[in-house]
Amino acid sequence: MLQRHKRKLLIEEIRTRTAPLGHMTLLESMELLKDALVKAEDAIVCITFTAKWCGPWRMIKPDVLRLAHVYKEVKFYEIDMDDNEEIAVARSVTVAPTFQFYKMGNMVAEFSEPNKLKLTETLRRVRRINITPEPYDF
């Protein structure tokens, strides 16, 4: 079983390494963030809190963009923490890069490290999460 899991991860690694770059939308206000979460409905939303000066973010950004191409059903967004400090504070983010994953407006996963393998595994895991629709709580 573990061997099969490793093989799947290796195939996905090769697939994402050679994929063209996808697209991330820059969110510049709390209103745009709320709107993105509501419009996503039951799609997965990956929000990456970044900073222009952050070396680890610059290192992993091409991988994130490739994953955005591979996982077309996931909505990828970027929030610059320096330009949007209010959003970072409201979402309790203190480290860049921080990845937050939402489904139906609810955060279902979060981590703060530039780890492509962890990002890929988290995307695969959150795709399987089922959430009962509830009112959005921002």
TIMI-2910 file (N, C-alpha, C, CB; in pm, 1 decimal, decimal comma, always signed):
<rs>
+----------+----------+----------+----------+----------+----------+----------+----------+----------+----------+----------+----------+------+
!      n_x !      n_y !      n_z !     ca_x !     ca_y !     ca_z !      c_x !      c_y !      c_z !     cb_x !     cb_y !     cb_z ! resn !
+----------+----------+----------+----------+----------+----------+----------+----------+----------+----------+----------+----------+------+
!    +82,8 !   -119,0 !     +0,0 !     +0,0 !     +0,0 !     +0,0 !    +87,2 !   +125,4 !     +0,0 !    -94,2 !     -0,2 !   +121,0 !  Met !
!   +189,4 !   +126,2 !    +84,4 !   +278,8 !   +241,3 !    +91,5 !   +353,7 !   +258,4 !    -39,9 !   +377,9 !   +225,8 !   +207,9 !  Leu !
!   +393,0 !   +148,1 !   -101,7 !   +463,9 !   +152,5 !   -229,5 !   +375,9 !   +216,8 !   -336,3 !   +506,5 !    +10,7 !   -273,0 !  Gln !
!   +247,3 !   +182,6 !   -339,5 !   +153,6 !   +239,2 !   -436,4 !   +137,8 !   +389,2 !   -415,1 !    +17,3 !   +169,7 !   -426,4 !  Arg !
!   +131,2 !   +429,5 !   -289,8 !   +120,2 !   +571,6 !   -254,7 !   +244,0 !   +647,8 !   -302,4 !   +102,2 !   +588,9 !   -101,6 !  His !
!   +361,9 !   +591,6 !   -279,4 !   +486,3 !   +656,2 !   -323,3 !   +491,9 !   +666,0 !   -475,2 !   +608,6 !   +579,0 !   -271,1 !  Lys !
!   +444,7 !   +563,6 !   -543,7 !   +443,9 !   +564,8 !   -690,1 !   +351,7 !   +675,2 !   -741,9 !   +399,4 !   +427,4 !   -745,4 !  Arg !
!   +234,5 !   +689,6 !   -680,4 !   +142,1 !   +795,7 !   -720,7 !   +204,1 !   +933,0 !   -699,6 !    +10,7 !   +784,9 !   -642,7 !  Lys !
!   +271,6 !   +951,1 !   -586,8 !   +336,5 !  +1080,2 !   -559,6 !   +447,7 !  +1107,6 !   -659,9 !   +392,9 !  +1083,3 !   -416,7 !  Leu !
!   +522,9 !  +1005,2 !   -696,1 !   +630,5 !  +1022,4 !   -794,2 !   +573,8 !  +1060,8 !   -930,7 !   +714,0 !   +893,4 !   -805,8 !  Leu !
!   +467,0 !   +994,3 !   -972,1 !   +403,6 !  +1026,9 !  -1100,2 !   +352,1 !  +1170,4 !  -1098,1 !   +288,0 !   +928,6 !  -1130,9 !  Ile !
!   +289,9 !  +1209,4 !   -988,0 !   +239,2 !  +1345,9 !   -975,9 !   +353,1 !  +1447,0 !   -973,7 !   +154,1 !  +1360,1 !   -849,7 !  Glu !
!   +464,2 !  +1412,8 !   -910,8 !   +581,8 !  +1500,7 !   -908,4 !   +633,8 !  +1524,1 !  -1049,7 !   +693,2 !  +1440,3 !   -820,1 !  Glu !
!   +643,5 !  +1418,8 !  -1127,2 !   +690,5 !  +1431,9 !  -1265,5 !   +591,0 !  +1514,5 !  -1346,3 !   +710,7 !  +1292,4 !  -1330,7 !  Ile !
!   +464,0 !  +1489,0 !  -1325,7 !   +359,0 !  +1562,2 !  -1397,9 !   +364,3 !  +1711,1 !  -1367,4 !   +220,8 !  +1506,8 !  -1362,1 !  Arg !
!   +381,3 !  +1747,5 !  -1241,2 !   +383,1 !  +1889,0 !  -1205,8 !   +515,5 !  +1955,3 !  -1242,4 !   +356,3 !  +1905,9 !  -1057,5 !  Thr !
!   +624,2 !  +1880,6 !  -1241,4 !   +754,2 !  +1938,6 !  -1275,7 !   +757,5 !  +1983,0 !  -1420,3 !   +866,2 !  +1838,6 !  -1249,6 !  Arg !
!   +684,2 !  +1913,8 !  -1506,9 !   +686,0 !  +1945,5 !  -1648,8 !   +563,6 !  +2025,0 !  -1694,1 !   +695,9 !  +1818,9 !  -1728,3 !  Thr !
!   +473,2 !  +2054,2 !  -1604,2 !   +350,4 !  +2125,3 !  -1641,2 !   +379,5 !  +2272,0 !  -1668,7 !   +244,7 !  +2112,3 !  -1530,3 !  Ala !
!   +301,9 !  +2331,4 !  -1759,5 !   +315,3 !  +2475,7 !  -1778,6 !   +263,8 !  +2549,3 !  -1654,7 !   +238,3 !  +2521,8 !  -1905,5 !  Pro !
!   +290,5 !  +2677,0 !  -1648,4 !   +248,0 !  +2755,4 !  -1533,0 !    +99,4 !  +2785,4 !  -1540,1 !   +327,6 !  +2885,4 !  -1524,0 !  Leu !
!    +33,8 !  +2775,6 !  -1424,9 !   -107,1 !  +2809,4 !  -1414,4 !   -122,6 !  +2954,5 !  -1371,9 !   -178,3 !  +2716,3 !  -1315,3 !  Gly !
!   -235,8 !  +2983,7 !  -1311,7 !   -267,6 !  +3122,0 !  -1277,7 !   -308,4 !  +3134,3 !  -1130,9 !   -379,5 !  +3174,7 !  -1368,3 !  His !
!   -259,1 !  +3239,1 !  -1067,2 !   -302,6 !  +3276,5 !   -932,2 !   -356,3 !  +3418,6 !   -941,1 !   -184,5 !  +3265,5 !   -826,3 !  Met !
!   -466,7 !  +3443,6 !   -873,5 !   -524,6 !  +3577,0 !   -871,3 !   -480,6 !  +3648,3 !   -744,9 !   -678,7 !  +3571,0 !   -880,2 !  Thr !
!   -437,9 !  +3771,5 !   -759,2 !   -397,4 !  +3852,3 !   -644,3 !   -520,6 !  +3915,2 !   -581,9 !   -295,0 !  +3961,5 !   -685,6 !  Leu !
!   -540,1 !  +3892,3 !   -452,5 !   -650,7 !  +3953,2 !   -379,1 !   -595,7 !  +4070,0 !   -298,7 !   -721,9 !  +3849,3 !   -286,0 !  Leu !
!   -657,5 !  +4187,0 !   -315,2 !   -602,9 !  +4308,1 !   -253,4 !   -693,3 !  +4371,6 !   -149,4 !   -573,6 !  +4408,2 !   -358,5 !  Glu !
!   -799,1 !  +4301,9 !   -108,9 !   -884,2 !  +4355,8 !     -3,3 !   -964,1 !  +4242,4 !    +60,9 !   -979,3 !  +4465,0 !    -59,2 !  Ser !
!  -1014,4 !  +4269,0 !   +179,6 !  -1096,7 !  +4170,6 !   +251,0 !  -1224,6 !  +4142,8 !   +172,4 !  -1130,9 !  +4220,7 !   +394,1 !  Met !
!  -1278,6 !  +4245,4 !   +106,3 !  -1400,7 !  +4227,1 !    +27,7 !  -1376,2 !  +4130,4 !    -88,6 !  -1451,4 !  +4363,0 !    -25,5 !  Glu !
!  -1260,6 !  +4144,7 !   -155,6 !  -1227,8 !  +4053,8 !   -266,0 !  -1207,9 !  +3911,1 !   -215,8 !  -1101,5 !  +4101,7 !   -339,1 !  Leu !
!  -1149,1 !  +3896,6 !    -97,6 !  -1131,6 !  +3763,7 !    -38,5 !  -1267,1 !  +3700,4 !     -9,1 !  -1047,6 !  +3772,1 !    +90,4 !  Leu !
!  -1355,5 !  +3774,7 !    +57,1 !  -1489,1 !  +3722,3 !    +88,6 !  -1564,1 !  +3684,6 !    -38,8 !  -1570,2 !  +3825,8 !   +168,9 !  Lys !
!  -1554,7 !  +3770,1 !   -139,4 !  -1621,7 !  +3745,3 !   -266,6 !  -1567,9 !  +3617,8 !   -332,6 !  -1603,9 !  +3865,8 !   -360,6 !  Asp !
!  -1436,9 !  +3598,7 !   -328,4 !  -1375,4 !  +3479,8 !   -388,1 !  -1422,8 !  +3353,1 !   -317,2 !  -1221,6 !  +3489,6 !   -381,9 !  Ala !
!  -1431,7 !  +3356,9 !   -184,7 !  -1475,2 !  +3238,6 !   -109,7 !  -1621,6 !  +3206,0 !   -137,6 !  -1454,2 !  +3260,1 !    +40,6 !  Leu !
!  -1705,1 !  +3308,1 !   -148,7 !  -1847,5 !  +3285,1 !   -175,7 !  -1867,1 !  +3233,5 !   -318,3 !  -1928,8 !  +3415,2 !   -154,0 !  Val !
!  -1799,6 !  +3295,3 !   -415,1 !  -1815,2 !  +3254,1 !   -555,3 !  -1760,9 !  +3114,1 !   -581,4 !  -1745,2 !  +3353,2 !   -646,7 !  Lys !
!  -1666,3 !  +3069,3 !   -501,4 !  -1607,6 !  +2936,0 !   -521,3 !  -1708,2 !  +2825,5 !   -493,8 !  -1485,8 !  +2917,7 !   -431,6 !  Ala !
!  -1811,7 !  +2855,0 !   -415,6 !  -1912,5 !  +2757,1 !   -375,7 !  -1844,7 !  +2634,2 !   -317,4 !  -2001,8 !  +2718,1 !   -495,3 !  Glu !
!  -1858,2 !  +2517,5 !   -380,9 !  -1798,4 !  +2396,8 !   -321,6 !  -1660,9 !  +2363,7 !   -379,9 !  -1891,3 !  +2278,3 !   -341,6 !  Asp !
!  -1604,5 !  +2452,6 !   -461,4 !  -1468,8 !  +2432,0 !   -512,6 !  -1367,9 !  +2458,5 !   -401,3 !  -1440,8 !  +2524,0 !   -635,0 !  Ala !
!  -1252,8 !  +2398,6 !   -413,4 !  -1145,6 !  +2421,4 !   -316,2 !  -1078,2 !  +2553,6 !   -349,4 !  -1041,9 !  +2304,0 !   -316,7 !  Ile !
!  -1048,0 !  +2630,1 !   -246,4 !   -976,3 !  +2756,3 !   -261,8 !   -844,4 !  +2744,1 !   -186,9 !  -1060,8 !  +2877,8 !   -209,0 !  Val !
!   -735,3 !  +2772,1 !   -256,7 !   -602,3 !  +2773,8 !   -194,9 !   -556,5 !  +2918,9 !   -189,9 !   -499,3 !  +2683,6 !   -274,5 !  Cys !
!   -542,8 !  +2971,8 !    -70,4 !   -496,0 !  +3109,0 !    -53,0 !   -354,3 !  +3103,1 !     +1,5 !   -590,2 !  +3190,6 !    +42,4 !  Ile !
!   -264,3 !  +3170,0 !    -69,0 !   -124,8 !  +3174,5 !    -27,1 !    -92,9 !  +3314,9 !    +21,0 !    -29,8 !  +3132,5 !   -142,6 !  Thr !
!    -54,1 !  +3324,9 !   +147,0 !    -10,7 !  +3452,6 !   +203,7 !   +138,2 !  +3465,2 !   +176,5 !    -42,2 !  +3462,4 !   +358,2 !  Phe !
!   +175,3 !  +3572,3 !   +108,2 !   +311,8 !  +3589,2 !    +60,3 !   +368,5 !  +3724,0 !   +101,4 !   +317,0 !  +3574,6 !    -90,9 !  Thr !
!   +493,3 !  +3745,0 !    +66,9 !   +559,3 !  +3875,4 !    +79,4 !   +661,7 !  +3882,9 !    -33,2 !   +627,5 !  +3894,6 !   +222,3 !  Ala !
!   +671,1 !  +3999,2 !    -96,1 !   +763,3 !  +4015,3 !   -209,5 !   +907,4 !  +3983,2 !   -171,7 !   +755,3 !  +4157,4 !   -263,6 !  Lys !
!   +945,5 !  +4014,4 !    -49,6 !  +1083,5 !  +3996,8 !     -3,9 !  +1113,4 !  +3853,7 !    +41,3 !  +1112,1 !  +4092,6 !   +109,5 !  Trp !
!  +1011,8 !  +3769,1 !    +48,6 !  +1025,8 !  +3635,5 !   +107,7 !  +1094,7 !  +3538,1 !    +11,2 !   +887,9 !  +3580,7 !   +147,8 !  Cys !
!  +1218,1 !  +3499,7 !    +43,6 !  +1294,9 !  +3405,9 !    -37,3 !  +1226,9 !  +3270,5 !    -52,7 !  +1430,6 !  +3386,9 !    +22,7 !  Gly !
!  +1176,6 !  +3210,1 !    +56,3 !  +1108,7 !  +3081,2 !    +42,2 !   +986,8 !  +3088,7 !    -51,4 !  +1065,2 !  +3031,0 !   +179,4 !  Pro !
!   +912,7 !  +3200,7 !    -47,6 !   +798,8 !  +3214,9 !   -138,8 !   +846,8 !  +3221,9 !   -283,9 !   +716,3 !  +3340,9 !   -103,6 !  Trp !
!   +950,8 !  +3301,8 !   -309,7 !  +1003,2 !  +3312,3 !   -446,4 !  +1053,5 !  +3176,5 !   -495,2 !  +1117,0 !  +3416,9 !   -453,0 !  Arg !
!  +1103,3 !  +3095,5 !   -402,9 !  +1154,7 !  +2962,9 !   -438,3 !  +1040,9 !  +2867,6 !   -478,3 !  +1234,1 !  +2903,8 !   -320,3 !  Met !
!   +929,9 !  +2870,6 !   -406,5 !   +823,1 !  +2773,2 !   -431,8 !   +716,7 !  +2825,1 !   -528,5 !   +757,4 !  +2734,1 !   -301,2 !  Ile !
!   +715,8 !  +2953,5 !   -558,4 !   +610,4 !  +3010,0 !   -643,7 !   +597,2 !  +2938,7 !   -778,3 !   +637,5 !  +3156,7 !   -667,5 !  Lys !
!   +706,4 !  +2908,0 !   -849,9 !   +688,7 !  +2835,1 !   -976,6 !   +619,1 !  +2699,4 !   -958,3 !   +824,1 !  +2813,8 !  -1042,9 !  Pro !
!   +648,1 !  +2631,6 !   -848,6 !   +581,8 !  +2503,4 !   -821,4 !   +432,5 !  +2523,9 !   -794,7 !   +648,0 !  +2432,8 !   -700,9 !  Asp !
!   +398,6 !  +2628,5 !   -721,0 !   +257,8 !  +2658,7 !   -693,7 !   +185,1 !  +2688,8 !   -824,4 !   +244,8 !  +2778,3 !   -595,5 !  Val !
!   +248,6 !  +2765,5 !   -911,4 !   +186,8 !  +2797,5 !  -1040,7 !   +169,8 !  +2672,7 !  -1127,3 !   +271,1 !  +2901,6 !  -1115,5 !  Leu !
!   +263,6 !  +2580,1 !  -1120,4 !   +248,3 !  +2453,9 !  -1194,6 !   +133,4 !  +2371,2 !  -1137,2 !   +379,8 !  +2372,2 !  -1190,8 !  Arg !
!   +122,9 !  +2368,2 !  -1004,6 !    +11,3 !  +2296,5 !   -941,8 !   -121,7 !  +2361,5 !   -978,4 !    +28,4 !  +2293,1 !   -788,5 !  Leu !
!   -123,2 !  +2494,1 !   -992,9 !   -244,9 !  +2564,2 !  -1035,1 !   -286,5 !  +2519,5 !  -1175,1 !   -223,5 !  +2717,4 !  -1032,1 !  Ala !
!   -190,3 !  +2483,6 !  -1257,9 !   -222,6 !  +2431,8 !  -1391,6 !   -274,4 !  +2288,6 !  -1383,1 !    -98,7 !  +2437,9 !  -1483,5 !  His !
!   -211,7 !  +2208,3 !  -1299,2 !   -250,5 !  +2066,8 !  -1287,3 !   -386,4 !  +2053,1 !  -1218,7 !   -143,3 !  +1987,8 !  -1208,6 !  Val !
!   -408,3 !  +2129,3 !  -1111,4 !   -533,8 !  +2121,9 !  -1035,1 !   -624,5 !  +2237,0 !  -1079,2 !   -506,8 !  +2128,1 !   -879,8 !  Tyr !
!   -677,8 !  +2226,1 !  -1199,8 !   -759,6 !  +2333,0 !  -1257,0 !   -889,3 !  +2357,0 !  -1178,7 !   -792,9 !  +2300,3 !  -1401,2 !  Lys !
!   -935,4 !  +2255,6 !  -1106,3 !  -1060,4 !  +2270,8 !  -1031,3 !  -1041,3 !  +2349,4 !   -901,1 !  -1119,1 !  +2133,7 !  -1000,3 !  Glu !
!   -917,2 !  +2372,3 !   -863,2 !   -885,9 !  +2448,4 !   -741,7 !   -864,4 !  +2594,2 !   -779,9 !   -759,5 !  +2390,6 !   -669,1 !  Val !
!   -919,5 !  +2684,5 !   -699,7 !   -901,5 !  +2828,7 !   -721,0 !   -780,2 !  +2872,8 !   -639,7 !  -1030,7 !  +2910,4 !   -679,9 !  Lys !
!   -678,3 !  +2924,5 !   -705,9 !   -555,5 !  +2967,8 !   -640,0 !   -552,7 !  +3119,9 !   -629,1 !   -431,6 !  +2916,8 !   -716,6 !  Phe !
!   -528,2 !  +3169,3 !   -506,9 !   -520,5 !  +3312,8 !   -482,0 !   -394,3 !  +3344,5 !   -403,3 !   -645,5 !  +3362,4 !   -406,2 !  Tyr !
!   -347,8 !  +3466,8 !   -420,7 !   -229,4 !  +3516,3 !   -349,8 !   -267,3 !  +3644,6 !   -276,7 !   -109,8 !  +3541,1 !   -448,6 !  Glu !
!   -220,6 !  +3657,0 !   -153,1 !   -239,5 !  +3779,3 !    -75,2 !   -103,0 !  +3823,3 !    -24,3 !   -340,4 !  +3757,5 !    +43,6 !  Ile !
!    -61,4 !  +3942,7 !    -63,8 !    +65,2 !  +3998,4 !    -15,3 !    +42,1 !  +4052,0 !   +126,0 !   +118,8 !  +4111,7 !   -111,3 !  Asp !
!   +111,6 !  +3994,9 !   +222,1 !    +91,7 !  +4030,3 !   +363,0 !   +132,5 !  +4173,7 !   +393,1 !   +169,8 !  +3935,9 !   +451,8 !  Met !
!   +232,2 !  +4225,5 !   +323,6 !   +276,7 !  +4362,5 !   +348,5 !   +175,0 !  +4464,4 !   +297,9 !   +412,1 !  +4387,0 !   +282,5 !  Asp !
!   +113,4 !  +4434,3 !   +184,2 !    +15,1 !  +4525,4 !   +126,5 !   -123,0 !  +4508,9 !   +187,5 !     +7,0 !  +4504,5 !    -22,0 !  Asp !
!   -148,9 !  +4396,3 !   +251,6 !   -281,9 !  +4365,5 !   +306,6 !   -270,4 !  +4310,4 !   +448,0 !   -356,0 !  +4264,4 !   +216,6 !  Asn !
!   -210,7 !  +4388,3 !   +533,8 !   -186,5 !  +4344,0 !   +670,9 !   -316,3 !  +4310,2 !   +744,1 !   -110,7 !  +4451,2 !   +747,4 !  Glu !
!   -423,6 !  +4382,4 !   +714,8 !   -551,2 !  +4357,5 !   +782,7 !   -602,6 !  +4216,5 !   +755,7 !   -655,7 !  +4460,0 !   +738,6 !  Glu !
!   -582,7 !  +4167,2 !   +632,9 !   -628,2 !  +4031,3 !   +599,9 !   -542,7 !  +3929,0 !   +674,1 !   -621,9 !  +4006,2 !   +446,3 !  Ile !
!   -411,8 !  +3949,7 !   +674,1 !   -321,9 !  +3857,3 !   +743,4 !   -356,5 !  +3850,0 !   +891,8 !   -175,2 !  +3900,5 !   +724,9 !  Ala !
!   -382,7 !  +3963,9 !   +952,6 !   -418,4 !  +3966,4 !  +1095,3 !   -552,3 !  +3897,3 !  +1116,7 !   -424,2 !  +4112,2 !  +1148,4 !  Val !
!   -650,2 !  +3925,0 !  +1031,1 !   -782,7 !  +3864,3 !  +1045,8 !   -777,3 !  +3712,9 !  +1029,4 !   -879,6 !  +3923,8 !   +944,2 !  Ala !
!   -684,5 !  +3663,4 !   +946,8 !   -670,8 !  +3519,4 !   +922,9 !   -562,2 !  +3455,6 !  +1009,8 !   -640,0 !  +3494,3 !   +776,3 !  Arg !
!   -508,2 !  +3532,4 !  +1105,3 !   -405,9 !  +3484,3 !  +1199,9 !   -280,8 !  +3432,0 !  +1130,4 !   -463,8 !  +3374,9 !  +1287,4 !  Ser !
!   -238,4 !  +3501,1 !  +1026,1 !   -119,3 !  +3460,6 !   +951,5 !     -3,7 !  +3550,9 !   +991,5 !   -143,9 !  +3466,7 !   +797,7 !  Val !
!   +108,5 !  +3489,9 !  +1031,5 !   +226,3 !  +3566,3 !  +1073,2 !   +351,5 !  +3529,7 !   +994,5 !   +251,7 !  +3545,1 !  +1220,3 !  Thr !
!   +344,8 !  +3423,4 !   +913,1 !   +461,9 !  +3371,9 !   +843,0 !   +430,4 !  +3360,4 !   +693,4 !   +505,3 !  +3233,9 !   +901,4 !  Val !
!   +529,1 !  +3395,8 !   +611,5 !   +515,0 !  +3377,0 !   +466,4 !   +616,3 !  +3271,3 !   +421,6 !   +536,7 !  +3512,7 !   +388,6 !  Ala !
!   +576,3 !  +3181,6 !   +334,8 !   +441,2 !  +3164,0 !   +283,2 !   +355,2 !  +3078,7 !   +376,7 !   +446,1 !  +3100,8 !   +145,0 !  Pro !
!   +229,5 !  +3114,5 !   +384,5 !   +130,4 !  +3033,8 !   +455,2 !    +23,2 !  +2995,9 !   +355,0 !    +69,2 !  +3110,4 !   +578,0 !  Thr !
!    -10,5 !  +2868,0 !   +352,9 !   -113,1 !  +2816,5 !   +262,1 !   -237,1 !  +2783,1 !   +343,5 !    -62,3 !  +2691,1 !   +183,7 !  Phe !
!   -350,4 !  +2840,2 !   +303,5 !   -478,0 !  +2808,1 !   +366,9 !   -571,0 !  +2752,3 !   +259,7 !   -540,9 !  +2934,2 !   +436,8 !  Gln !
!   -643,9 !  +2647,3 !   +296,7 !   -734,3 !  +2580,5 !   +203,3 !   -876,1 !  +2590,5 !   +256,3 !   -693,9 !  +2432,1 !   +181,9 !  Phe !
!   -966,3 !  +2631,9 !   +169,5 !  -1105,8 !  +2652,3 !   +206,8 !  -1197,1 !  +2570,1 !   +117,6 !  -1143,0 !  +2800,6 !   +198,6 !  Tyr !
!  -1305,8 !  +2524,9 !   +177,9 !  -1412,5 !  +2459,4 !   +102,9 !  -1543,5 !  +2504,9 !   +164,9 !  -1398,5 !  +2301,9 !   +105,0 !  Lys !
!  -1634,8 !  +2552,2 !    +82,2 !  -1764,0 !  +2605,3 !   +128,3 !  -1743,0 !  +2716,7 !   +231,9 !  -1850,9 !  +2491,6 !   +188,9 !  Met !
!  -1638,0 !  +2794,2 !   +216,1 !  -1610,1 !  +2905,4 !   +305,2 !  -1542,8 !  +2867,3 !   +435,8 !  -1735,0 !  +2975,4 !   +335,0 !  Gly !
!  -1519,6 !  +2738,7 !   +459,0 !  -1458,2 !  +2690,2 !   +582,7 !  -1312,8 !  +2652,6 !   +557,4 !  -1536,2 !  +2569,0 !   +638,9 !  Asn !
!  -1224,0 !  +2695,3 !   +646,9 !  -1084,5 !  +2653,3 !   +633,8 !  -1074,6 !  +2505,4 !   +671,5 !   -990,2 !  +2740,7 !   +723,7 !  Met !
!  -1017,3 !  +2426,3 !   +579,7 !  -1007,7 !  +2282,2 !   +601,9 !   -863,7 !  +2235,7 !   +620,6 !  -1070,5 !  +2208,0 !   +486,0 !  Val !
!   -766,6 !  +2322,8 !   +588,4 !   -625,9 !  +2287,5 !   +608,5 !   -542,4 !  +2414,4 !   +604,3 !   -577,1 !  +2185,7 !   +500,8 !  Ala !
!   -425,2 !  +2406,4 !   +670,2 !   -333,6 !  +2520,4 !   +672,3 !   -194,0 !  +2470,3 !   +707,1 !   -380,8 !  +2629,1 !   +774,1 !  Glu !
!    -93,8 !  +2528,3 !   +644,1 !    +44,0 !  +2505,6 !   +685,9 !   +129,3 !  +2622,2 !   +639,7 !    +98,5 !  +2371,9 !   +629,8 !  Phe !
!   +245,3 !  +2637,9 !   +704,0 !   +333,0 !  +2752,5 !   +677,9 !   +475,5 !  +2707,3 !   +651,1 !   +330,5 !  +2850,2 !   +795,9 !  Ser !
!   +497,0 !  +2654,3 !   +534,0 !   +632,6 !  +2617,7 !   +493,6 !   +634,8 !  +2599,8 !   +342,4 !   +680,5 !  +2487,6 !   +566,2 !  Glu !
!   +748,5 !  +2628,8 !   +278,8 !   +757,8 !  +2613,9 !   +133,6 !   +789,5 !  +2470,0 !    +94,9 !   +864,4 !  +2707,9 !    +77,1 !  Pro !
!   +693,5 !  +2382,0 !   +112,0 !   +714,1 !  +2238,9 !    +90,9 !   +620,1 !  +2190,6 !    -19,3 !   +690,7 !  +2159,0 !   +222,5 !  Asn !
!   +674,4 !  +2165,9 !   -138,5 !   +592,1 !  +2126,2 !   -252,6 !   +522,3 !  +1992,6 !   -228,5 !   +677,5 !  +2117,8 !   -378,3 !  Lys !
!   +591,7 !  +1897,1 !   -169,1 !   +530,8 !  +1767,1 !   -142,5 !   +411,4 !  +1781,6 !    -48,5 !   +634,1 !  +1670,6 !    -82,6 !  Leu !
!   +428,2 !  +1859,8 !    +56,7 !   +318,5 !  +1881,7 !   +151,0 !   +202,5 !  +1953,9 !    +82,7 !   +367,3 !  +1962,4 !   +272,9 !  Lys !
!   +234,2 !  +2049,4 !     -4,0 !   +130,5 !  +2121,4 !    -76,9 !    +52,6 !  +2025,7 !   -167,1 !   +192,2 !  +2235,3 !   -160,0 !  Leu !
!   +123,0 !  +1939,3 !   -238,0 !    +58,0 !  +1842,0 !   -326,0 !    -28,2 !  +1745,5 !   -246,0 !   +162,4 !  +1764,4 !   -406,9 !  Thr !
!    +24,7 !  +1692,8 !   -137,0 !    -52,2 !  +1599,4 !    -53,2 !   -175,2 !  +1667,1 !     +6,4 !    +36,0 !  +1543,1 !    +59,3 !  Glu !
!   -161,1 !  +1792,9 !    +47,8 !   -275,2 !  +1865,8 !   +105,3 !   -381,8 !  +1888,4 !     -0,4 !   -229,9 !  +2001,1 !   +164,9 !  Thr !
!   -342,6 !  +1925,8 !   -121,5 !   -440,4 !  +1942,9 !   -229,3 !   -515,3 !  +1812,7 !   -255,4 !   -371,0 !  +1990,9 !   -358,1 !  Leu !
!   -444,2 !  +1702,4 !   -258,2 !   -509,0 !  +1572,8 !   -280,8 !   -604,3 !  +1538,0 !   -167,3 !   -404,0 !  +1462,7 !   -296,3 !  Arg !
!   -563,4 !  +1568,8 !    -44,4 !   -645,7 !  +1534,5 !    +72,2 !   -771,5 !  +1621,3 !    +79,3 !   -564,0 !  +1550,3 !   +201,2 !  Arg !
!   -758,2 !  +1751,5 !    +59,0 !   -875,0 !  +1839,1 !    +74,4 !   -976,4 !  +1819,3 !    -38,1 !   -830,7 !  +1985,2 !    +78,6 !  Val !
!   -933,5 !  +1764,5 !   -150,1 !  -1029,1 !  +1734,5 !   -257,9 !  -1130,6 !  +1630,1 !   -213,6 !   -955,2 !  +1685,4 !   -383,7 !  Arg !
!  -1094,0 !  +1546,9 !   -117,6 !  -1182,4 !  +1439,4 !    -72,3 !  -1271,5 !  +1480,4 !    +44,8 !  -1100,2 !  +1319,4 !    -32,9 !  Arg !
!  -1253,6 !  +1600,5 !    +97,3 !  -1330,9 !  +1643,9 !   +213,8 !  -1472,2 !  +1683,1 !   +171,7 !  -1261,2 !  +1762,3 !   +284,7 !  Ile !
!  -1570,3 !  +1630,6 !   +244,5 !  -1709,9 !  +1668,4 !   +222,0 !  -1754,6 !  +1757,7 !   +335,7 !  -1801,6 !  +1543,3 !   +210,6 !  Asn !
!  -1815,8 !  +1869,0 !   +299,6 !  -1862,1 !  +1964,9 !   +400,7 !  -2008,4 !  +1994,5 !   +375,5 !  -1777,9 !  +2096,4 !   +398,0 !  Ile !
!  -2086,4 !  +1994,4 !   +482,4 !  -2226,0 !  +2033,4 !   +473,4 !  -2232,2 !  +2184,9 !   +463,3 !  -2307,7 !  +1981,4 !   +595,6 !  Thr !
!  -2305,9 !  +2236,9 !   +365,4 !  -2313,5 !  +2382,8 !   +351,2 !  -2365,8 !  +2449,2 !   +477,9 !  -2402,7 !  +2419,8 !   +233,2 !  Pro !
!  -2295,5 !  +2552,0 !   +520,7 !  -2335,0 !  +2632,4 !   +636,3 !  -2321,9 !  +2777,8 !   +597,1 !  -2248,2 !  +2599,7 !   +762,8 !  Glu !
!  -2382,3 !  +2868,0 !   +672,7 !  -2365,9 !  +3009,3 !   +640,4 !  -2218,2 !  +3047,9 !   +650,1 !  -2451,7 !  +3097,4 !   +734,7 !  Pro !
!  -2174,9 !  +3134,9 !   +560,2 !  -2036,8 !  +3180,4 !   +561,2 !  -2011,7 !  +3267,9 !   +683,6 !  -2003,8 !  +3257,3 !   +431,9 !  Tyr !
!  -1901,8 !  +3240,3 !   +752,9 !  -1867,2 !  +3314,5 !   +873,5 !  -1732,3 !  +3382,1 !   +851,0 !  -1863,3 !  +3220,8 !   +998,9 !  Asp !
!  -1736,4 !  +3509,7 !   +820,3 !  -1612,7 !  +3583,1 !   +794,8 !  -1579,3 !  +3664,8 !   +915,7 !  -1624,3 !  +3672,7 !   +670,2 !  Phe !
+----------+----------+----------+----------+----------+----------+----------+----------+----------+----------+----------+----------+------+
</rs>
